[in-house]
Amino acid sequence: MKKILTIALSSLVLLSACDMDINDNPNYASGDDVTTSMIFPAAENFIADCVGDDIFNYAGFFAQYFEQMPTTNQYNDIAELNLNESKSLFDRDYIYLYAGALTDLKEIINRSENTADIFACTVLRAYAFQVLVDNMSDAPYTEALQGSSNPAPKWDNGQAIYEGVLAELDEAEAKLETSDVFSLTDPMLNQDIEQWQGFANAIRLRMLLRLIDGNIKVAENTAKVKALVAEGNFFSGDIKWDVYSNAEGQYSPWFDAKNSLNASNHCAAYPIVEYFKATDDPRINYAILPCVYDGSFVGQFPGAKTVEAGWLGIATKEYDNDRVSNINYDAFRAAPIYLYTQSELLFLIAEVELRFNGNDAAAKEAYEDAVQTDFISKNAGSASAFLAGNLVSWTGTDAEKLNRIYMQKWVALFMRDHMEAWTEARRTDVPAVSSLSGKEIFENPERYNVGDFIAPAINYYGNGGVALRVPYPSNARQLNKNTPAAKNVSDRVFWDIK
């Protein structure tokens, strides 16, 4: 496996533009000695590395799971939303997705006649483009990956990309031949074509719900999500890239990147800590450590590391890392990268049952199964007592129940899939953004609606806002004249119309 991944990663370093085609790069490993079976796990790895490292990190701040430690500075810009194209927030992932994963997948599709192999590649294409759109809204799609024949592809709008890859999934699945056995090396789903079909349906469910809430073909897309849930043809377990170990050089990439800095940069954010505490949730112990100062769980207010000492009435030098709850880095040395959890899938099913089917019993069952599934995943035992608790139990109006689905999904995605946590918060507006400032909440915590997002205390976005997208990559701006006019973190992606 390590040899296979090295082939693709060494090739990536030699690519100078995200739209360069594999066939146009003489340094790209190619030929009969590099089979499609060898290329496929490299594509899986590129995608997993994106969502499990850089995106996992900044989306963890945007989903208000993480904050910057008081005495370190690595992620001040992310915490304070001091972000524009010059910060290159998405540059590495843009290259990895286009010059890595999507180029590899195109190569396999072009060389293969096996419909099962082509279908799995199409599923990963859909996933990669979903990630691109949910970060930037627009991206090269119809003219992408044409190499030197079109070095400056146009950027398509997010709706066209979403609808395009959904159509690709339908077409590839319709062509599946039962005689074709999945032949590619597949560390993620072990060549199980039924799991790939279940993954495809789950991707459809995610994307269709975003189209619905973006007010796009609502009746048609609602019928589609209801049909998906009625058929119930989804994956089992989790979709995860589980190839890491607790050994030097084999760590999970997010841990490895943080470990190499030799400094603790992440503490827990106030919203997630306070919600854990208010719901008496044992999962707080999964990734968050009590603060050294007094042994309690203390979350830091978003964007407040340079001002919170003043709120506390102490000298800046006394506000150190011991006063906030650290993230337990060591627990994630060999952690898999999650592309889609069973818990998230169950929460989406619960939403469809409640919103569109009006089936309270089925929604309750899926909701409680989702919570229990996450408890098991995080070694938290039985969720029975927790599910009877305040703010969590299946009681109240449909709107209150839907809010509980969304809030518990946010909790479950913590230290699992931060890209989806941030994306779903934008789609659902849950957690809501508090109308109170961090300082107002600090001074009068009883006014705080527990779990609400809090606009960063130091906020380059301004206007009490939180991040709604990432800026376009600087390398796209430099290499492609058709890159659209610059966008800010305050600009919404196409489906976020609220």
One Martini backbone bead per residue (centre of mass of N, CA, C, O) as a GRO file, in nm:
protein
  498
    1MET     BB    1   0.058   0.061  -0.023
    2LYS     BB    2   0.289   0.266   0.012
    3LYS     BB    3   0.391   0.238  -0.281
    4ILE     BB    4   0.138   0.331  -0.426
    5LEU     BB    5   0.119   0.617  -0.298
    6THR     BB    6   0.399   0.721  -0.385
    7ILE     BB    7   0.350   0.744  -0.686
    8ALA     BB    8   0.132   0.970  -0.669
    9LEU     BB    9   0.277   1.178  -0.487
   10SER     BB   10   0.527   1.226  -0.669
   11SER     BB   11   0.361   1.326  -0.910
   12LEU     BB   12   0.229   1.578  -0.783
   13VAL     BB   13   0.482   1.756  -0.739
   14LEU     BB   14   0.512   1.790  -1.072
   15LEU     BB   15   0.265   1.962  -1.067
   16SER     BB   16   0.154   2.298  -1.179
   17ALA     BB   17  -0.153   2.216  -1.248
   18CYS     BB   18  -0.479   2.116  -1.183
   19ASP     BB   19  -0.541   2.060  -1.516
   20MET     BB   20  -0.343   1.853  -1.565
   21ASP     BB   21  -0.278   1.590  -1.759
   22ILE     BB   22  -0.150   1.281  -1.733
   23ASN     BB   23  -0.071   1.257  -2.052
   24ASP     BB   24   0.105   1.547  -2.037
   25ASN     BB   25   0.300   1.411  -1.814
   26PRO     BB   26   0.615   1.272  -1.815
   27ASN     BB   27   0.632   1.228  -1.482
   28TYR     BB   28   0.398   1.049  -1.483
   29ALA     BB   29   0.294   0.765  -1.377
   30SER     BB   30   0.304   0.512  -1.636
   31GLY     BB   31   0.171   0.247  -1.788
   32ASP     BB   32   0.166  -0.094  -1.752
   33ASP     BB   33   0.306  -0.084  -1.459
   34VAL     BB   34   0.050   0.108  -1.409
   35THR     BB   35  -0.230   0.027  -1.278
   36THR     BB   36  -0.552   0.077  -1.197
   37SER     BB   37  -0.526  -0.068  -0.922
   38MET     BB   38  -0.299   0.132  -0.822
   39ILE     BB   39  -0.451   0.410  -0.855
   40PHE     BB   40  -0.708   0.403  -0.677
   41PRO     BB   41  -0.585   0.435  -0.382
   42ALA     BB   42  -0.469   0.714  -0.446
   43ALA     BB   43  -0.739   0.855  -0.479
   44GLU     BB   44  -0.844   0.794  -0.199
   45ASN     BB   45  -0.611   0.936  -0.050
   46PHE     BB   46  -0.646   1.224  -0.151
   47ILE     BB   47  -0.929   1.266  -0.036
   48ALA     BB   48  -0.874   1.192   0.259
   49ASP     BB   49  -0.651   1.403   0.310
   50CYS     BB   50  -0.831   1.646   0.284
   51VAL     BB   51  -1.066   1.578   0.499
   52GLY     BB   52  -0.829   1.481   0.728
   53ASP     BB   53  -0.679   1.770   0.743
   54ASP     BB   54  -0.720   2.068   0.646
   55ILE     BB   55  -1.032   2.058   0.657
   56PHE     BB   56  -1.057   1.947   0.940
   57ASN     BB   57  -0.931   2.196   1.065
   58TYR     BB   58  -1.094   2.448   0.963
   59ALA     BB   59  -1.378   2.321   1.013
   60GLY     BB   60  -1.336   2.301   1.322
   61PHE     BB   61  -1.361   2.607   1.353
   62PHE     BB   62  -1.629   2.663   1.195
   63ALA     BB   63  -1.785   2.444   1.395
   64GLN     BB   64  -1.691   2.503   1.691
   65TYR     BB   65  -1.455   2.300   1.820
   66PHE     BB   66  -1.220   2.495   1.778
   67GLU     BB   67  -0.927   2.658   1.922
   68GLN     BB   68  -0.688   2.878   2.003
   69MET     BB   69  -0.436   2.884   2.185
   70PRO     BB   70  -0.309   3.120   2.399
   71THR     BB   71   0.029   3.049   2.332
   72THR     BB   72  -0.050   3.023   2.030
   73ASN     BB   73  -0.048   3.092   1.640
   74GLN     BB   74  -0.117   2.912   1.386
   75TYR     BB   75  -0.466   2.980   1.387
   76ASN     BB   76  -0.557   3.281   1.393
   77ASP     BB   77  -0.685   3.334   1.113
   78ILE     BB   78  -0.911   3.127   1.141
   79ALA     BB   79  -1.037   3.222   1.413
   80GLU     BB   80  -1.059   3.539   1.280
   81LEU     BB   81  -1.119   3.544   0.968
   82ASN     BB   82  -0.826   3.596   0.816
   83LEU     BB   83  -0.944   3.560   0.491
   84ASN     BB   84  -0.783   3.497   0.177
   85GLU     BB   85  -0.613   3.417  -0.099
   86SER     BB   86  -0.326   3.468   0.039
   87LYS     BB   87  -0.365   3.220   0.253
   88SER     BB   88  -0.408   2.938   0.111
   89LEU     BB   89  -0.629   2.737   0.231
   90PHE     BB   90  -0.710   2.555  -0.056
   91ASP     BB   91  -0.466   2.478  -0.237
   92ARG     BB   92  -0.388   2.185  -0.169
   93ASP     BB   93  -0.671   2.059  -0.218
   94TYR     BB   94  -0.704   2.143  -0.511
   95ILE     BB   95  -0.466   1.975  -0.613
   96TYR     BB   96  -0.543   1.696  -0.497
   97LEU     BB   97  -0.817   1.674  -0.647
   98TYR     BB   98  -0.720   1.725  -0.940
   99ALA     BB   99  -0.413   1.615  -0.977
  100GLY     BB  100  -0.502   1.363  -0.830
  101ALA     BB  101  -0.787   1.220  -0.808
  102LEU     BB  102  -0.926   1.307  -1.084
  103THR     BB  103  -0.697   1.210  -1.264
  104ASP     BB  104  -0.699   0.916  -1.177
  105LEU     BB  105  -0.999   0.856  -1.245
  106LYS     BB  106  -0.980   0.921  -1.543
  107GLU     BB  107  -0.772   0.707  -1.616
  108ILE     BB  108  -0.947   0.464  -1.546
  109ILE     BB  109  -1.193   0.524  -1.724
  110ASN     BB  110  -1.026   0.528  -1.996
  111ARG     BB  111  -0.902   0.216  -1.947
  112SER     BB  112  -1.185   0.096  -1.879
  113GLU     BB  113  -1.460  -0.172  -1.902
  114ASN     BB  114  -1.542  -0.185  -1.607
  115THR     BB  115  -1.837  -0.103  -1.455
  116ALA     BB  116  -1.756  -0.120  -1.155
  117ASP     BB  117  -1.506   0.057  -1.164
  118ILE     BB  118  -1.643   0.307  -1.287
  119PHE     BB  119  -1.847   0.352  -1.063
  120ALA     BB  120  -1.650   0.403  -0.827
  121CYS     BB  121  -1.518   0.648  -0.963
  122THR     BB  122  -1.782   0.815  -0.976
  123VAL     BB  123  -1.826   0.838  -0.675
  124LEU     BB  124  -1.561   0.992  -0.616
  125ARG     BB  125  -1.621   1.229  -0.798
  126ALA     BB  126  -1.870   1.326  -0.649
  127TYR     BB  127  -1.731   1.376  -0.382
  128ALA     BB  128  -1.516   1.579  -0.477
  129PHE     BB  129  -1.720   1.790  -0.590
  130GLN     BB  130  -1.869   1.838  -0.330
  131VAL     BB  131  -1.629   1.959  -0.180
  132LEU     BB  132  -1.573   2.193  -0.370
  133VAL     BB  133  -1.854   2.329  -0.353
  134ASP     BB  134  -1.879   2.352  -0.033
  135ASN     BB  135  -1.637   2.559  -0.036
  136MET     BB  136  -1.680   2.749  -0.331
  137SER     BB  137  -1.932   2.660  -0.536
  138ASP     BB  138  -1.717   2.684  -0.755
  139ALA     BB  139  -1.590   2.500  -1.053
  140PRO     BB  140  -1.423   2.302  -1.241
  141TYR     BB  141  -1.580   2.071  -1.494
  142THR     BB  142  -1.651   2.053  -1.808
  143GLU     BB  143  -1.323   2.156  -1.861
  144ALA     BB  144  -1.180   1.964  -1.697
  145LEU     BB  145  -0.900   1.762  -1.745
  146GLN     BB  146  -0.749   1.859  -2.047
  147GLY     BB  147  -0.500   1.998  -2.019
  148SER     BB  148  -0.329   2.153  -2.279
  149SER     BB  149  -0.604   2.193  -2.440
  150ASN     BB  150  -0.712   2.331  -2.142
  151PRO     BB  151  -0.561   2.540  -1.910
  152ALA     BB  152  -0.849   2.733  -1.891
  153PRO     BB  153  -1.102   2.654  -1.739
  154LYS     BB  154  -1.405   2.679  -1.666
  155TRP     BB  155  -1.643   2.786  -1.432
  156ASP     BB  156  -1.884   2.631  -1.254
  157ASN     BB  157  -2.168   2.609  -1.107
  158GLY     BB  158  -2.286   2.434  -0.843
  159GLN     BB  159  -2.549   2.325  -0.962
  160ALA     BB  160  -2.424   2.198  -1.217
  161ILE     BB  161  -2.241   2.003  -1.063
  162TYR     BB  162  -2.439   1.850  -0.899
  163GLU     BB  163  -2.617   1.757  -1.140
  164GLY     BB  164  -2.386   1.622  -1.297
  165VAL     BB  165  -2.295   1.400  -1.086
  166LEU     BB  166  -2.572   1.273  -1.054
  167ALA     BB  167  -2.589   1.184  -1.350
  168GLU     BB  168  -2.337   1.010  -1.348
  169LEU     BB  169  -2.436   0.805  -1.144
  170ASP     BB  170  -2.679   0.705  -1.302
  171GLU     BB  171  -2.525   0.610  -1.554
  172ALA     BB  172  -2.322   0.413  -1.419
  173GLU     BB  173  -2.541   0.232  -1.286
  174ALA     BB  174  -2.697   0.152  -1.547
  175LYS     BB  175  -2.420   0.000  -1.664
  176LEU     BB  176  -2.419  -0.226  -1.481
  177GLU     BB  177  -2.264  -0.540  -1.472
  178THR     BB  178  -2.300  -0.849  -1.326
  179SER     BB  179  -2.025  -0.966  -1.457
  180ASP     BB  180  -1.877  -0.740  -1.306
  181VAL     BB  181  -1.587  -0.736  -1.121
  182PHE     BB  182  -1.433  -0.586  -0.883
  183SER     BB  183  -1.069  -0.506  -0.941
  184LEU     BB  184  -0.976  -0.298  -0.750
  185THR     BB  185  -0.789  -0.162  -0.530
  186ASP     BB  186  -0.965  -0.143  -0.189
  187PRO     BB  187  -0.925  -0.025   0.127
  188MET     BB  188  -1.212   0.097   0.194
  189LEU     BB  189  -1.437  -0.145   0.053
  190ASN     BB  190  -1.332  -0.424  -0.048
  191GLN     BB  191  -1.483  -0.465  -0.331
  192ASP     BB  192  -1.783  -0.361  -0.255
  193ILE     BB  193  -2.040  -0.280  -0.457
  194GLU     BB  194  -2.269  -0.239  -0.250
  195GLN     BB  195  -2.121  -0.020  -0.091
  196TRP     BB  196  -2.096   0.176  -0.329
  197GLN     BB  197  -2.400   0.207  -0.367
  198GLY     BB  198  -2.455   0.311  -0.079
  199PHE     BB  199  -2.273   0.558  -0.106
  200ALA     BB  200  -2.415   0.689  -0.344
  201ASN     BB  201  -2.691   0.729  -0.198
  202ALA     BB  202  -2.575   0.910   0.028
  203ILE     BB  203  -2.479   1.135  -0.157
  204ARG     BB  204  -2.749   1.199  -0.273
  205LEU     BB  205  -2.885   1.280  -0.010
  206ARG     BB  206  -2.712   1.518   0.058
  207MET     BB  207  -2.745   1.685  -0.208
  208LEU     BB  208  -3.056   1.700  -0.221
  209LEU     BB  209  -3.095   1.858   0.042
  210ARG     BB  210  -2.942   2.108  -0.063
  211LEU     BB  211  -3.126   2.166  -0.299
  212ILE     BB  212  -3.385   2.204  -0.139
  213ASP     BB  213  -3.261   2.439   0.051
  214GLY     BB  214  -3.201   2.596  -0.238
  215ASN     BB  215  -3.468   2.592  -0.411
  216ILE     BB  216  -3.431   2.318  -0.600
  217LYS     BB  217  -3.645   2.124  -0.721
  218VAL     BB  218  -3.823   2.033  -0.475
  219ALA     BB  219  -4.024   1.814  -0.561
  220GLU     BB  220  -3.827   1.627  -0.709
  221ASN     BB  221  -3.614   1.596  -0.473
  222THR     BB  222  -3.808   1.491  -0.261
  223ALA     BB  223  -3.884   1.231  -0.407
  224LYS     BB  224  -3.593   1.119  -0.404
  225VAL     BB  225  -3.546   1.101  -0.095
  226LYS     BB  226  -3.786   0.921  -0.034
  227ALA     BB  227  -3.689   0.686  -0.210
  228LEU     BB  228  -3.420   0.629  -0.073
  229VAL     BB  229  -3.542   0.565   0.208
  230ALA     BB  230  -3.736   0.341   0.119
  231GLU     BB  231  -3.510   0.151   0.007
  232GLY     BB  232  -3.239   0.141   0.195
  233ASN     BB  233  -2.962   0.162   0.002
  234PHE     BB  234  -2.708   0.140   0.214
  235PHE     BB  235  -2.450   0.152   0.400
  236SER     BB  236  -2.235  -0.001   0.614
  237GLY     BB  237  -2.119   0.151   0.855
  238ASP     BB  238  -1.826   0.314   0.756
  239ILE     BB  239  -1.671   0.564   0.565
  240LYS     BB  240  -1.321   0.478   0.558
  241TRP     BB  241  -0.971   0.563   0.613
  242ASP     BB  242  -0.787   0.268   0.736
  243VAL     BB  243  -0.414   0.301   0.738
  244TYR     BB  244  -0.318   0.353   1.026
  245SER     BB  245  -0.060   0.403   1.285
  246ASN     BB  246   0.136   0.379   1.595
  247ALA     BB  247   0.375   0.510   1.394
  248GLU     BB  248   0.632   0.632   1.263
  249GLY     BB  249   0.507   0.748   0.947
  250GLN     BB  250   0.179   0.632   1.019
  251TYR     BB  251   0.011   0.860   1.073
  252SER     BB  252  -0.232   1.058   1.091
  253PRO     BB  253  -0.233   1.358   0.930
  254TRP     BB  254  -0.337   1.551   1.146
  255PHE     BB  255  -0.151   1.459   1.369
  256ASP     BB  256   0.119   1.486   1.220
  257ALA     BB  257   0.102   1.792   1.170
  258LYS     BB  258   0.084   1.871   1.473
  259ASN     BB  259   0.332   1.713   1.581
  260SER     BB  260   0.552   1.862   1.402
  261LEU     BB  261   0.521   2.142   1.565
  262ASN     BB  262   0.556   2.107   1.876
  263ALA     BB  263   0.249   2.218   1.939
  264SER     BB  264  -0.025   2.342   2.102
  265ASN     BB  265  -0.327   2.465   1.918
  266HIS     BB  266  -0.574   2.307   2.053
  267CYS     BB  267  -0.890   2.392   2.164
  268ALA     BB  268  -1.186   2.410   2.299
  269ALA     BB  269  -1.495   2.522   2.231
  270TYR     BB  270  -1.758   2.664   2.384
  271PRO     BB  271  -2.009   2.537   2.245
  272ILE     BB  272  -1.938   2.231   2.278
  273VAL     BB  273  -1.889   2.228   2.581
  274GLU     BB  274  -2.167   2.340   2.678
  275TYR     BB  275  -2.337   2.117   2.547
  276PHE     BB  276  -2.220   1.878   2.689
  277LYS     BB  277  -2.290   1.980   2.976
  278ALA     BB  278  -2.604   2.028   2.942
  279THR     BB  279  -2.635   1.702   2.847
  280ASP     BB  280  -2.455   1.502   2.989
  281ASP     BB  281  -2.203   1.412   2.798
  282PRO     BB  282  -1.966   1.155   2.769
  283ARG     BB  283  -1.820   1.254   2.494
  284ILE     BB  284  -1.627   1.468   2.613
  285ASN     BB  285  -1.391   1.244   2.668
  286TYR     BB  286  -1.288   1.167   2.381
  287ALA     BB  287  -1.124   1.476   2.308
  288ILE     BB  288  -1.145   1.616   2.594
  289LEU     BB  289  -0.976   1.805   2.838
  290PRO     BB  290  -0.924   1.898   3.128
  291CYS     BB  291  -0.827   2.157   3.292
  292VAL     BB  292  -0.550   2.225   3.483
  293TYR     BB  293  -0.638   2.458   3.672
  294ASP     BB  294  -0.944   2.292   3.779
  295GLY     BB  295  -1.069   2.026   3.615
  296SER     BB  296  -1.241   2.150   3.406
  297PHE     BB  297  -1.457   2.239   3.148
  298VAL     BB  298  -1.309   2.468   2.900
  299GLY     BB  299  -1.410   2.695   2.668
  300GLN     BB  300  -1.323   2.888   2.403
  301PHE     BB  301  -1.375   3.171   2.261
  302PRO     BB  302  -1.416   3.283   1.968
  303GLY     BB  303  -1.152   3.481   1.883
  304ALA     BB  304  -1.025   3.526   2.215
  305LYS     BB  305  -0.716   3.491   2.300
  306THR     BB  306  -0.639   3.821   2.323
  307VAL     BB  307  -0.907   3.898   2.535
  308GLU     BB  308  -0.974   3.698   2.778
  309ALA     BB  309  -0.801   3.809   3.002
  310GLY     BB  310  -0.967   4.069   3.036
  311TRP     BB  311  -1.232   3.929   3.114
  312LEU     BB  312  -1.089   3.790   3.374
  313GLY     BB  313  -0.882   3.998   3.511
  314ILE     BB  314  -0.595   3.934   3.382
  315ALA     BB  315  -0.301   3.869   3.289
  316THR     BB  316  -0.184   3.762   2.998
  317LYS     BB  317   0.036   3.562   3.124
  318GLU     BB  318  -0.204   3.399   3.285
  319TYR     BB  319  -0.318   3.316   2.998
  320ASP     BB  320  -0.317   2.983   2.951
  321ASN     BB  321  -0.343   2.645   2.864
  322ASP     BB  322  -0.460   2.565   3.158
  323ARG     BB  323  -0.755   2.728   3.117
  324VAL     BB  324  -0.808   2.509   2.894
  325SER     BB  325  -0.933   2.271   2.683
  326ASN     BB  326  -0.786   2.022   2.542
  327ILE     BB  327  -0.691   1.838   2.283
  328ASN     BB  328  -0.656   1.488   2.233
  329TYR     BB  329  -0.421   1.397   2.030
  330ASP     BB  330  -0.332   1.097   2.101
  331ALA     BB  331  -0.615   0.965   2.009
  332PHE     BB  332  -0.519   1.035   1.675
  333ARG     BB  333  -0.277   0.883   1.546
  334ALA     BB  334  -0.472   0.628   1.406
  335ALA     BB  335  -0.699   0.767   1.276
  336PRO     BB  336  -0.945   0.770   1.082
  337ILE     BB  337  -1.105   0.868   0.783
  338TYR     BB  338  -1.412   1.033   0.738
  339LEU     BB  339  -1.667   1.039   0.478
  340TYR     BB  340  -1.902   0.850   0.621
  341THR     BB  341  -2.135   0.810   0.860
  342GLN     BB  342  -2.382   0.632   1.007
  343SER     BB  343  -2.489   0.860   1.179
  344GLU     BB  344  -2.541   1.068   0.959
  345LEU     BB  345  -2.734   0.897   0.794
  346LEU     BB  346  -2.952   0.867   1.018
  347PHE     BB  347  -3.012   1.169   1.046
  348LEU     BB  348  -3.113   1.206   0.754
  349ILE     BB  349  -3.343   1.004   0.777
  350ALA     BB  350  -3.490   1.145   1.007
  351GLU     BB  351  -3.548   1.401   0.849
  352VAL     BB  352  -3.719   1.278   0.624
  353GLU     BB  353  -3.935   1.149   0.803
  354LEU     BB  354  -4.026   1.422   0.930
  355ARG     BB  355  -4.049   1.634   0.690
  356PHE     BB  356  -4.175   1.433   0.441
  357ASN     BB  357  -4.339   1.180   0.591
  358GLY     BB  358  -4.456   1.210   0.888
  359ASN     BB  359  -4.271   0.989   1.062
  360ASP     BB  360  -4.220   0.973   1.386
  361ALA     BB  361  -4.125   0.684   1.451
  362ALA     BB  362  -3.896   0.668   1.237
  363ALA     BB  363  -3.744   0.919   1.331
  364LYS     BB  364  -3.684   0.827   1.619
  365GLU     BB  365  -3.528   0.572   1.548
  366ALA     BB  366  -3.302   0.708   1.382
  367TYR     BB  367  -3.207   0.908   1.595
  368GLU     BB  368  -3.134   0.702   1.822
  369ASP     BB  369  -2.943   0.535   1.646
  370ALA     BB  370  -2.742   0.761   1.589
  371VAL     BB  371  -2.653   0.810   1.878
  372GLN     BB  372  -2.571   0.519   1.950
  373THR     BB  373  -2.360   0.488   1.728
  374ASP     BB  374  -2.174   0.711   1.840
  375PHE     BB  375  -2.125   0.593   2.115
  376ILE     BB  376  -1.987   0.338   2.016
  377SER     BB  377  -1.762   0.475   1.848
  378LYS     BB  378  -1.676   0.637   2.143
  379ASN     BB  379  -1.697   0.458   2.399
  380ALA     BB  380  -1.992   0.548   2.572
  381GLY     BB  381  -2.202   0.340   2.550
  382SER     BB  382  -2.505   0.395   2.655
  383ALA     BB  383  -2.786   0.618   2.541
  384SER     BB  384  -3.048   0.598   2.712
  385ALA     BB  385  -3.019   0.819   2.931
  386PHE     BB  386  -2.949   1.052   2.743
  387LEU     BB  387  -3.226   1.036   2.568
  388ALA     BB  388  -3.389   1.145   2.840
  389GLY     BB  389  -3.284   1.421   2.827
  390ASN     BB  390  -3.229   1.732   2.818
  391LEU     BB  391  -3.237   1.846   2.475
  392VAL     BB  392  -3.282   1.526   2.352
  393SER     BB  393  -3.549   1.430   2.363
  394TRP     BB  394  -3.848   1.304   2.201
  395THR     BB  395  -3.980   1.617   2.206
  396GLY     BB  396  -4.232   1.808   2.093
  397THR     BB  397  -4.209   1.959   1.819
  398ASP     BB  398  -4.102   1.927   1.505
  399ALA     BB  399  -3.900   2.159   1.527
  400GLU     BB  400  -3.761   2.050   1.784
  401LYS     BB  401  -3.678   1.777   1.665
  402LEU     BB  402  -3.509   1.884   1.432
  403ASN     BB  403  -3.308   2.031   1.611
  404ARG     BB  404  -3.201   1.769   1.748
  405ILE     BB  405  -3.090   1.640   1.503
  406TYR     BB  406  -2.887   1.866   1.434
  407MET     BB  407  -2.733   1.880   1.704
  408GLN     BB  408  -2.646   1.576   1.716
  409LYS     BB  409  -2.489   1.583   1.456
  410TRP     BB  410  -2.279   1.787   1.544
  411VAL     BB  411  -2.170   1.612   1.772
  412ALA     BB  412  -2.101   1.348   1.607
  413LEU     BB  413  -1.888   1.502   1.406
  414PHE     BB  414  -1.691   1.515   1.619
  415MET     BB  415  -1.399   1.382   1.521
  416ARG     BB  416  -1.490   1.299   1.209
  417ASP     BB  417  -1.664   1.538   1.013
  418HIS     BB  418  -1.608   1.868   0.958
  419MET     BB  419  -1.718   1.932   0.683
  420GLU     BB  420  -2.011   1.839   0.746
  421ALA     BB  421  -2.064   2.015   0.990
  422TRP     BB  422  -2.035   2.287   0.846
  423THR     BB  423  -2.234   2.235   0.616
  424GLU     BB  424  -2.489   2.167   0.789
  425ALA     BB  425  -2.497   2.437   0.940
  426ARG     BB  426  -2.555   2.601   0.682
  427ARG     BB  427  -2.812   2.457   0.588
  428THR     BB  428  -2.980   2.464   0.886
  429ASP     BB  429  -2.892   2.674   1.113
  430VAL     BB  430  -2.743   2.439   1.287
  431PRO     BB  431  -2.629   2.615   1.471
  432ALA     BB  432  -2.693   2.906   1.580
  433VAL     BB  433  -2.637   3.249   1.581
  434SER     BB  434  -2.567   3.455   1.807
  435SER     BB  435  -2.662   3.782   1.921
  436LEU     BB  436  -2.425   3.750   2.102
  437SER     BB  437  -2.144   3.814   2.238
  438GLY     BB  438  -1.884   3.685   2.396
  439LYS     BB  439  -1.878   3.895   2.625
  440GLU     BB  440  -2.177   3.876   2.702
  441ILE     BB  441  -2.165   3.576   2.778
  442PHE     BB  442  -1.945   3.592   2.990
  443GLU     BB  443  -2.111   3.794   3.177
  444ASN     BB  444  -2.402   3.626   3.078
  445PRO     BB  445  -2.454   3.295   3.054
  446GLU     BB  446  -2.773   3.277   3.090
  447ARG     BB  447  -2.825   3.404   2.790
  448TYR     BB  448  -2.731   3.148   2.666
  449ASN     BB  449  -2.777   2.936   2.395
  450VAL     BB  450  -2.693   2.637   2.406
  451GLY     BB  451  -2.466   2.586   2.119
  452ASP     BB  452  -2.427   2.836   1.997
  453PHE     BB  453  -2.291   3.033   1.795
  454ILE     BB  454  -1.994   3.253   1.786
  455ALA     BB  455  -1.869   3.530   1.714
  456PRO     BB  456  -1.579   3.642   1.675
  457ALA     BB  457  -1.415   3.870   1.858
  458ILE     BB  458  -1.209   3.850   1.633
  459ASN     BB  459  -1.325   3.991   1.310
  460TYR     BB  460  -1.264   4.022   0.969
  461TYR     BB  461  -1.551   3.999   0.866
  462GLY     BB  462  -1.777   4.081   1.048
  463ASN     BB  463  -2.106   4.126   1.143
  464GLY     BB  464  -2.132   3.862   1.321
  465GLY     BB  465  -1.977   3.635   1.168
  466VAL     BB  466  -1.939   3.339   0.977
  467ALA     BB  467  -1.830   3.090   0.791
  468LEU     BB  468  -1.943   3.022   0.432
  469ARG     BB  469  -1.651   2.998   0.301
  470VAL     BB  470  -1.393   2.982   0.068
  471PRO     BB  471  -1.153   3.095  -0.095
  472TYR     BB  472  -0.991   3.104  -0.359
  473PRO     BB  473  -0.726   2.988  -0.498
  474SER     BB  474  -0.421   3.119  -0.575
  475ASN     BB  475  -0.339   2.913  -0.799
  476ALA     BB  476  -0.584   2.964  -0.976
  477ARG     BB  477  -0.538   3.262  -1.026
  478GLN     BB  478  -0.249   3.223  -1.162
  479LEU     BB  479  -0.342   2.982  -1.390
  480ASN     BB  480  -0.652   3.099  -1.426
  481LYS     BB  481  -0.831   3.336  -1.603
  482ASN     BB  482  -1.133   3.203  -1.519
  483THR     BB  483  -1.135   3.297  -1.250
  484PRO     BB  484  -1.325   3.433  -1.046
  485ALA     BB  485  -1.414   3.658  -0.858
  486ALA     BB  486  -1.361   3.736  -0.559
  487LYS     BB  487  -1.417   3.585  -0.241
  488ASN     BB  488  -1.569   3.565   0.070
  489VAL     BB  489  -1.659   3.426   0.376
  490SER     BB  490  -1.950   3.584   0.339
  491ASP     BB  491  -2.006   3.405   0.100
  492ARG     BB  492  -2.229   3.204  -0.042
  493VAL     BB  493  -2.334   2.923  -0.137
  494PHE     BB  494  -2.576   2.821  -0.352
  495TRP     BB  495  -2.757   2.660  -0.118
  496ASP     BB  496  -2.721   2.925   0.073
  497ILE     BB  497  -3.021   3.128   0.112
  498LYS     BB  498  -3.064   3.256   0.415
   0.00000   0.00000   0.00000
